[in-house]
Amino acid sequence: MVAVSIVGGSGYSGGELIRLLLDHPGVELRQVTSERFAGKPVTRVHPNLRKRTNLKFSTIDDLAPCGFMFLCLPHGNAMNHLDHYLGLSPRLIDLSGDFRLNNAAAFEKWYKAPHACPQRLGEFVYGVPEINREKIAGADLVTGAGCNATATILALRPLFRRGIATRAVIEVKAGSSEGGNSASDASHHPERSGAVRSYKPTGHRHVAEMLQELGTDAEIHFSATSIEMVRGILATCHVFLASELTEKEIWKAYREDYGAEPFVRIVKERSGIYRYPEPKLLAGTNYCDIGFEVDPDSNRVVVMSAIDNLMKGAAGQAVQAFNVMHGFDEGVALGFAGLHPI
């Protein structure tokens, strides 16, 4: 039994972690922190957990030593206080962007500020099990991947790592929960409702992760758009092939990489409204659905991937990595298959 604490448990990702870990047979969830809600029941913030837990939020100063820690804190906290957290837990997963990049210069370029502890960059394993399973299994420090980066990397990697393609134009459509639970002008209901809002047509931080994991010679053009959906990401990737390939050859690449993966599903049906990946079906699940279609009139293949940004894009993937780190079956606490209709 692993004694676990969640640092920063009042946000959406923290709430999902609590929900998942309460059903994990190998976990004793001991503490969940929130400076704002300290002393109040966890269910005050996460009402879906009523009758599932009696835990109350504690403060970071009240944290006791534990066997494992999940950090679900705003950007900048983990890198400024890492030694404190490591003094309480020798193993942890940080879900923020503080340690996703291996290079201090790249961090400063994409995050517009120098890293607070650059000597630690590279010590964290990038936490996508499908591409780093062996490294995660032997790691003490793991970083959660960005949600947009997860959807894009999983979509493109079979083609990029084989040299089949090195150039892609990606458009992500994202639900509102990607922005977190802090209110802003952009999340105000009259402004957000009905919106199809391009919020990062260039320069998205997650591109740095894509380049790191797909190869620095990759040519990635990425844009992000908010749509009226709470959970979910759909990445539509226009991939330009080095040479003409048949659909069968592309199928083979994806089957070889993902055929045995427990949380990647290849979706390619000839008819029906769900013949391509659909984020709605993935709400609450840890799956990444990937589909594609070859353009018969060019060397382009359109690869589509869908995830729940709070699950495979955050808490679910973190629990998957936690399972790998501890030798648990990868699917423990992650068996929810989604709902239909929803």
WOPE-V772981 format. One record per residue. N is the residue number from 1. OMEGA is omega in radians with two decimals (none if undefined). Layout:
n: <N	N>
omega: <OMEGA	OMEGA>
//
This chain:
n: <1	2	3	4	5	6	7	8	9	10	11	12	13	14	15	16	17	18	19	20	21	22	23	24	25	26	27	28	29	30	31	32	33	34	35	36	37	38	39	40	41	42	43	44	45	46	47	48	49	50	51	52	53	54	55	56	57	58	59	60	61	62	63	64	65	66	67	68	69	70	71	72	73	74	75	76	77	78	79	80	81	82	83	84	85	86	87	88	89	90	91	92	93	94	95	96	97	98	99	100	101	102	103	104	105	106	107	108	109	110	111	112	113	114	115	116	117	118	119	120	121	122	123	124	125	126	127	128	129	130	131	132	133	134	135	136	137	138	139	140	141	142	143	144	145	146	147	148	149	150	151	152	153	154	155	156	157	158	159	160	161	162	163	164	165	166	167	168	169	170	171	172	173	174	175	176	177	178	179	180	181	182	183	184	185	186	187	188	189	190	191	192	193	194	195	196	197	198	199	200	201	202	203	204	205	206	207	208	209	210	211	212	213	214	215	216	217	218	219	220	221	222	223	224	225	226	227	228	229	230	231	232	233	234	235	236	237	238	239	240	241	242	243	244	245	246	247	248	249	250	251	252	253	254	255	256	257	258	259	260	261	262	263	264	265	266	267	268	269	270	271	272	273	274	275	276	277	278	279	280	281	282	283	284	285	286	287	288	289	290	291	292	293	294	295	296	297	298	299	300	301	302	303	304	305	306	307	308	309	310	311	312	313	314	315	316	317	318	319	320	321	322	323	324	325	326	327	328	329	330	331	332	333	334	335	336	337	338	339	340	341	342>
omega: <-3.11	3.08	-2.99	2.97	3.07	3.14	-3.05	-3.01	-3.09	3.10	-3.10	3.13	3.09	3.10	3.10	3.09	3.11	-3.12	-3.09	-3.04	3.05	3.13	-3.12	-3.06	-3.14	-3.04	2.89	-3.12	-2.99	-3.07	3.03	-3.07	2.94	-3.14	-3.09	-3.03	-3.11	3.14	-3.13	3.13	3.06	-3.10	3.05	-3.11	-3.10	-3.01	3.08	-3.09	3.07	-3.07	3.06	-3.13	3.02	-3.12	2.99	3.11	3.01	3.08	3.08	3.14	-3.13	-3.09	3.06	3.07	-3.12	-3.11	-3.10	-3.09	2.97	3.08	3.13	-2.98	3.10	3.12	3.09	-3.08	-3.05	-3.07	3.12	-3.06	-3.03	-3.11	3.11	-3.11	3.12	3.05	3.12	-3.13	-3.11	-3.11	-3.13	2.98	3.09	-3.11	3.12	3.14	-2.98	-3.03	-3.13	-3.09	-3.11	-2.95	-3.09	3.13	3.10	3.11	-3.11	3.12	-2.99	-3.11	3.02	3.09	3.10	3.12	-3.07	3.09	-3.07	3.13	3.14	3.11	-3.08	3.08	3.14	3.07	3.12	-2.84	3.00	-3.04	-3.09	-3.13	-3.07	-3.01	-3.08	3.12	3.13	-3.10	-3.11	-3.01	2.93	-3.09	-3.13	3.05	3.02	3.12	3.04	-3.08	3.10	3.12	3.13	-3.12	-3.08	-3.12	3.14	3.13	-2.97	-2.94	-3.14	-3.14	-3.08	-3.06	3.07	-3.09	3.10	3.13	3.04	-3.07	3.13	3.02	-3.01	3.01	3.10	3.00	-2.94	3.07	-3.01	-3.12	3.09	-3.13	-3.13	-3.04	3.05	-3.11	3.10	3.07	-3.09	-3.12	3.09	-2.93	3.14	3.13	-3.04	-3.04	3.11	-3.04	2.84	-2.86	3.03	-3.06	3.10	-3.11	3.05	2.97	3.14	-3.10	-3.08	3.08	3.13	3.10	3.12	-3.14	3.14	-3.03	-3.13	-3.13	-3.08	3.08	3.11	3.08	-3.04	3.03	-2.93	3.04	-3.12	-3.09	3.04	3.07	-3.09	3.11	-3.12	3.13	2.94	3.06	2.94	3.09	3.07	-2.99	3.05	-3.01	-3.10	-3.00	3.11	3.09	-3.09	3.13	3.08	3.08	3.13	3.13	3.11	3.04	-3.08	-3.14	-3.12	3.11	3.14	-3.09	-2.95	-3.08	-3.12	-3.12	-3.08	-3.04	2.99	-3.14	3.09	-3.05	3.14	3.13	-3.03	-3.08	3.10	-3.08	3.13	3.13	3.04	3.12	-3.08	-3.09	-3.09	-3.11	-3.02	-3.11	3.13	-3.10	3.12	-3.11	2.87	3.09	-3.10	3.05	3.13	3.02	-3.14	3.05	-3.07	-3.05	3.12	3.09	-3.08	2.93	3.12	3.13	-3.14	3.06	-3.11	3.05	2.86	-3.05	3.12	-3.11	3.11	3.09	-3.12	-2.95	-3.12	3.13	3.09	3.10	3.07	3.11	3.06	3.12	3.12	-3.12	-3.05	3.11	3.05	2.95	-3.00	-3.06	-3.12	-3.14	-3.07	-3.02	-3.11	-3.03	-3.10	-3.09	3.03	-0.01	3.09	none>
//
